[in-house]
Amino acid sequence: MSRDASRLPAVDVLKALACLLIVLHHLAFYGPMADIARPLMPDVIDFLDQHARMAVQVFLVVSGFLFAGKFGPSGGQPTAPLDILIQRYTRLVVPFSAALLLAIGCSALAGLWMEHRSISETPSLGQLLAHVLLLHDLLDQEALSAGVWYVAIDFQLFALAILLLWMPKRFAGDHPAGRMLAPALIAGMTFASLFGFNRDALWDESALYFFGSFGLGILCQWATRRPDASLWLAALTAVAVAALAVDFRPRLAVATGVMLFLGLAARSGFLHTLPLPDALGRLSRISYSVFLVHFPLSLVVNAAVTALFPTQPLVNAIGMLVALGVSLACGALFHRHIECRPLPTHKRLLFPAGAVAGGWLATLALGG
């Protein structure tokens, strides 16, 4: 069992299980191994294909919960937002940029063995730039790997929340009204998303669409630190249920369940005392790296297995498990050597530029 007192075991369990579900969802959704293996386990494949993607709500709520542990009423006020955003950007984009290079190479390799919708075309320079600037969806650029939209949304959510907390401090200083306005702005944006933006797919490339789930995590963390925490959690649950009554969305139901789990775990002490197997603790720590590398690597496994065994369901089902294992093993290596590699800030800022240059050279070499 894990004994790292600096971590939150209940959060680690959520992150680890959500990570597994996202990898399996992409294996089922994009195929082609899943298509061939489907006759063996149609219900399992259908569940992973249609419902496992809801696990992204876990990451949204957990991200908000952890954010609120550092900023706002339960933490500190952001006094240097630009420095904070640069730090967040480099933390996300350095490993993301390396994963883009992996995606380009794996797509080229998989393309030697199969033709499939999941294989990306060699990228243009503009496409690479849009990715490292986290603007690919907003600029309608084709994604170079599955799930990369989430990296951009994560940064947007973080930036928007920092802005909402910083503005009252900037314009009201230490006035009590300013301290009250910051959480009010977060709550207002959360409710606007729950009852408005999240109901319109027009906004699904922006943080406004996802802030409802992220904000539930923030407000849950703040509520659990109040003397009357039970009352605040009940009020927050009532708001979420009202949003579901107005427009039932399974993704919001999942987010509400995660928020309640975290709130009750924090109130009972379970947040810190949940028995955590070492395997889940390790998977939680490397979950971002696994998320970044799993699809390119799974693409290569898909191509190899279906090229050699195009009609054998059992072999392709085993291939899905192999792809999962490869993703976890390589995610651990990526975490150790890329994500957690110590670099000074200026080098971390230069790393995305190097990735763009490397990706462009790879594109030219591949004849793109």
Secondary structure, DSSP 8 states (H G I E B T S, - for coil): ----TTS-HHHHHHHHHHHHHHHHHHHHHH-SHHHHHGGG-HHHHHHHHHTGGGGHHHHHHHHHHHHHHHBSTTSB--S-HHHHHHHHHHHHHHHHHHHHHHHHHHHHHHHTT---TTS-----HHHHHHHHTT-TTTTT---SSTTTHHHHHHHHHHHHHHHHHHHHHHHHTT-HHHHHHHHHHHHHHHHHHHHTGGG-GGGTTSHHHHHHHHHHHHHHHHHHTSTTHHHHHHHHHHHHHHHHHHS--HHHHHHHHHHHHHHHHHHHTHHHHS---HHHHHHHHTHHHHHHHHHHHHHHHHHHHHHH-TT-HHHHHHHHHHHHHHHHHHHHHHIIIIIT----HHHHHHHHHHHHHHHHHHHHHTT-
